Structures are given as C-alpha cells and as structure tokens.
Amino acid sequence: MRLSKELIKHISDAIANNLEAKGMAEYEVPKTAIAGLINDVITKNMLEEDKLNKDVEKMLSAHEAEILKGNMDYRKVFELTKQKLAKDRGFVL
C-alpha cells in the first residue's frame, strides 16, 4: 500500500509523540528530528518494497505463459513469490 508523504509525516510525528508521552523514550534532540528519522525509515522501507514488487513482476512476466497455462491465480503467485524473495533478501514484510 502506498502512503502519501503527508501521511508518512503524520505517522512519524504520532510515533515520536507517543513514545515520549508514554515514557518509552526521552529525547536529547528536538522531537522533530526524531520524527524525521522515523519518516526516513518508513520511506526507505516503502521504496525497498516497491523495488521488491518490481523484481517480482519481472520474474513473473518471464513465466506469464506458464502461469496462464496452469490456470494459476496471478495475485497468489505474486504474493508467494514476493514472500520468498523477501525472505531471501532478509526483508520483513
């Protein structure tokens, strides 16, 4: 699922605020800096997942005829392939 930059910022701000409010973190830098780091992590993860999706699409396009011939559900094959590739790359979905 794609998230807008505004939604990622909102989520990042909420995480930083909640960690501090619940006493789970004490910041020695401005909270906005922490939220910025959280934003960067979320954004990087989404970009990596986009790359993973593109790699899966490339792999499956090479086997599209076999998938159609075998009456396989493309979405199911896509998800299974994505999970395997993510595991091989050490990427947590």
N, C-alpha and C positions, 0 to 999 in steps of 0.2 A: 504494500500500500504506500502510495506516495503521500508525503506530508508537505505542506507548504512551508516556506521559510518562516512565515509568521506563526504557524502552529508549532514548529520546532522551537522557536524562541519562547513561545508561551509555555511549552512543556519544560524547557530548560529552566526558565525562571521559577516555575512551580516546584521543580525538584530542588533547586537551590534553596528556595524559601522553606519548603517542608523539612529538609534536612536540618536546617538551622532551628526552625520553630519547634521541632520535636527533640531537640538537644542531641541529635545524632552527628552533628558537625559544628565546629566552631571555626570561623573563617578569620585568617590573618590578613586577607586581602579583601577588596570590595566584593560584595556578593555578585555584582555584575560580571566580575572576572571569572568567578566560579561558574555562573550560568553560561558564559561564553565558552568555557571549556566543555561543559556538558553539551552545548549546542554543537560544537565541533565533533564530539564523539558520535552523536546521533547522526549528523550529516555524513560523516565518514562511513558509518555503518550502512546507511541507506545507499550511498554510492557504490560500496562494495557489493551490496545485494543486487543493485542494478546491473553491475558487471557480471555477477553470477547468473542472473536471468538471461543476459545476452549470450553468455557462453553456453547455457543450456539450450537456448533457441538455436544457436549454430549447430550444436551437436545433434539436435533432433531434426533439423532441416536436412541433414545428411541422410537421415533414416526415415524421412517422411513417408516414402512409398511403403516401406515395411510396416510402419505404424498403421497406415490406412489399410493395407492388405490384411493385416492381422486383426482388423476391427478393434483396435485399442483406443481407449479414451485418451486423447492428446493431453488434456489437463492432468490426468492422473499420471501419465508417463512423465509429463513435465515436472510435477511435484516430486515424484520418486527420484528422477534424475537430479533434480535440484538438491534434494536432501543428501543424496550420495556424494555429489560434487562438493557440497558444503562441508560434509564430514571429512572428505579427503583433504580439503583446504584448511580445516580447523576453524571453519566459520560457523558460529552459532546462529541458527535461525530463530 
